[in-house]
Amino acid sequence: MEIRRLRDEKQALQNEQASRQDLRTRLDEMMRFLNDLPCELTEYEEDYVRTLLEKITVYDDYFIVEFKSGIEIQIDE
């Protein structure tokens, strides 16, 4: 019973570590992409949007922007 519990715990830790590594990889990719951008964007760029954003969810009085890195921002306007 103890061995099974420890195996399950080990598996959970390995899954968590893999998830963190995946997030770290996505953040590194995003940082490389952002560092390669020109200093100032003055118009809409489809490639940038598709690279950075996962989805935008619109509600009646706010919307949520979800980046591919997993970060979400709520905008109340």
Secondary structure, 3 states (H helix, E strand, C coil): CHHHHHHHHHHHHHHHHHHHHHHHHHHHHHHHHHHCCCCCCCCCCHHHHHHHEEEEEECCCCEEEEECCCCEEEECC
